[in-house]
Amino acid sequence: MNEMAKIVPSADRSPVLKALRLLAHIAASHEAPALAELSRAMMLPKPTTYRLARSLENAGFLRKDPLTLRYQIGTSFESIALNGLRNSAAHGSRRLVMSDLAERLGARVNLVVLKSGNLSFVQWVESTAPLRIDIKGDMPMPVHCSASGKLLLAFGPPEQREAVLRSAPFQGYTRNTITTARGLARHLEDIRRRGYSTDDQELIPGVNCLAAPVHNHAGQTVAGLAVMAPAASLPLEKLKRHLPEIKACAALISAELGWEGSPKGARPSRAADRPSAPRKAKKTQIASRK
């Protein structure tokens, strides 16, 4: 559970708690709030709210848009949140359910977040299949042609989505890459309607991917759980048959973040019944073992 969201006004006048409440409110806001909105939400005088926000902005925890004067989470806070997610107490249980999914599907499983407009791997489990994908954790993953990137754009803040669309035309990595703003906008609408995202060999030839949303306590999509596999061994249509299992795994991770929903038709993971770690396989770049 995200304890930050449970911090409520109290008799404690600590400026630290006030600053944490301010950060928690902005992090949970669907739209970037203005100073007056923050003051009302925090039940603090506007001068006090301004001083807190200014201090957090100077430290990089907040960012104020120079045109709208609205506040957003800054890069320093994003880094803390990402490291916290990577090193939290739930890290072991996440790996367990992700390993179970990777072994059953014979595919690589990634947990990915969007940080400062770029995709970052929080955690991943390699495939145990003979034919597999070798992607490094620091490999750049464009948002416009990756399953997780498109998922997080589709369900993320509108201003973030619009900023990406304004940067079109996009680089084409394969003949399937969407390179126009209009095409990507339509594709993102489809993702919001069906509730998951795909990468049909749009980034790497011969590699497809399917991503399901991971929610926080407020139901916001904060990460993507993506299954990546060679098209030769697990074609996209075949991968879609495993959507209930992928969504079930995403729901278990979401529950660790305090989400209380559950995807319809999802089948619980068997990780609890099979706690052993997956077999280790020698890494290759989409190549068979000899």
Sequence and secondary structure as in RCSB ss.txt:
>XXXX:A:sequence
MNEMAKIVPSADRSPVLKALRLLAHIAASHEAPALAELSRAMMLPKPTTYRLARSLENAGFLRKDPLTLRYQIGT
SFESIALNGLRNSAAHGSRRLVMSDLAERLGARVNLVVLKSGNLSFVQWVESTAPLRIDIKGDMPMPVHCSASGK
LLLAFGPPEQREAVLRSAPFQGYTRNTITTARGLARHLEDIRRRGYSTDDQELIPGVNCLAAPVHNHAGQTVAGL
AVMAPAASLPLEKLKRHLPEIKACAALISAELGWEGSPKGARPSRAADRPSAPRKAKKTQIASRK
>XXXX:A:secstr
  GGGG    S   HHHHHHHHHHHHHH SS   HHHHHHHHT  HHHHHHHHHHHHHTTSEEE TTT  EEE H
HHHHHHHHHHHHSTTHHHHHHHHHHHHHHHTSEEEEEEEETTEEEEEEEE   SSS     TT    TTSSHHHH
HHHHHS HHHHHHHHHT S   SSTT   SHHHHHHHHHHHHHHS EEEESSSSTTEEEEEEEEE TTS EEEEE
EEEEETTTS HHHHHTTHHHHHHHHHHHHHHTT     TT    SGGG  S        SS    
